[in-house]
Amino acid sequence: MFVMIFCVAFDLGFTVYKYVKKRFDEIYSAESVLPKRIIHGVVYLIFLVLAYEAIRVRVEGELFAGLLFLVYIAFSAVAFFIVVDIVVSLRKLRRKRIA
């Protein structure tokens, strides 16, 4: 059961990440996209932490502990891809500045 939940969360996280990345690339030009992508990635991570804390404060009781765990898994999956994108963007930016 845990593996199924993890796989669904991973797929959901990747789908959300692809949508956000596609939308971001449509809005901003390719020239200055790396620094903006890094900044937006950090902002999205802060938003995920705040959203999780808001849900945690509102949800109390033993019954809702499972729901909170599912939300945690889903937010972690989205955050994983955002962190990977930040790291890749930082490496590209570093290579661009060195060359």
N, C-alpha and C positions, 0 to 999 in steps of 0.2 A: 504494500500500500504506500509506503514511504517513497519507494522508487517511482511510482506513478505520479505522486504529488510533485516530486522533484522534477520529473521530466516535463510535466505540464507547466510548472513554474518557469523552467528553463526556456521552454518554447515561447511562453507568453513574454518573458523578459526579452528574448531576442526579437520577437515581433514588435514590441514597443520600441526597442532600441532602433530597429531599422526604420520605423515610421518617424521617430524623432530625428534621426540622422538625415533621412531624405528631406524632411521638411526644413531642417536647418540648412542643408546644402542648397535648397531652392531659394531661401531668403537671402543668404549672404553670398557675396562673390567669392571666387576661388582664390583671389590674391591674399586676402587677409583672414582666411577661414580658420587656420590652425590656432592662433591665439584666442579667437572668439569661441572656438569649439572647446578649448580647455576651460575657459571661464564659465561657459554654459554647463559643462560637465560638472564642475564643482557646485554650481548653483542647483543643478538637478539632484546631486547627492544630498545637499542640505535640505532640499524640499522632501526627499524621500525620508530622511531622518525625522523631520518635523511631522510629516504625515503619519509615520509609524507611531510617534509619541502621542499624537492627537488621538489615534485609534486606541492606543494602550490606556490612555486616561479615561476615555469614554467607556471602554469595555471592561467590565469587572465580573468576577465570578469564575467558577470552575468550568462551566459550560462554554464560556466564550474563550477559554484558553486555547482550544483547538482552532478557533477562528483567528485568533491573534497569531498563532503559529503559521497558519496558511498565509496571512498577510505578510508576515516576516519573510517567509520563503519567497513569495512573489516579489516583494521589494528588493530582497537580496539578489534575485536573478536579474532584475533591471539594473541594479547598482553594479553588478559584476561587469556587464557590458559597457556601462558608462566609464568605469574605472579603466577597462582595457582601452577604450577609445581615448581617454585622457593620456594614458601612457604612450600609446602609438603616436598621438599628436605631439606630445613632448619630444619623442625621439625624432620625428620628422622635422620639427622646428629646430632642434639642436643640429641635425645634419645640414639643414638649410642655412643656418647661421655660420657653421664651420666652413662650408664650401663657398 
